[in-house]
Amino acid sequence: MLNKVESKTMNYIYEKCKDKKSILITPKELLVALMPKMELTAKEMDAVMKNLVLDEYIELVDGNKSGNKVYIVALTIKGAAYDRERHAAKMMRLKSLGWKVLLTVVGVVLATILTRILRRGW
């Protein structure tokens, strides 16, 4: 399971890379894409990218382009299925929430019935 930063990074990479074999992304581009909600350093971004490689979502090669660091990123099979996995996790959370709401409502109804029975002295 990816943490919040890894998930946001993978969302961005997936959207850029889903129709291509591989892409070039600079760390600065990733940092700017994540900037409104998350502030990361270049070292933290390197760690996030390495974690995505370890989790087998992407293949990563570090490179240089005009003296600037770039990531050469390709989606793996697991990375290509990332959108499907994300959707499945969202549906699982919704089902879990639905069961919790249902159990809460049933508990309230049973408690109300039991209270009325005890007050009447049946």
Secondary structure by P-SEA (a helix, b strand, c coil): cccaaaaaaaaaaaaacccccbbbbcaaaaaaaacccccccaaaaaaaaaaaaaaccbbbbbbbcccbbbbbbbbcccccaaaaaaaaaaaaaaaaaaaaaaaaaaaaaaaaaaaaaaaacc
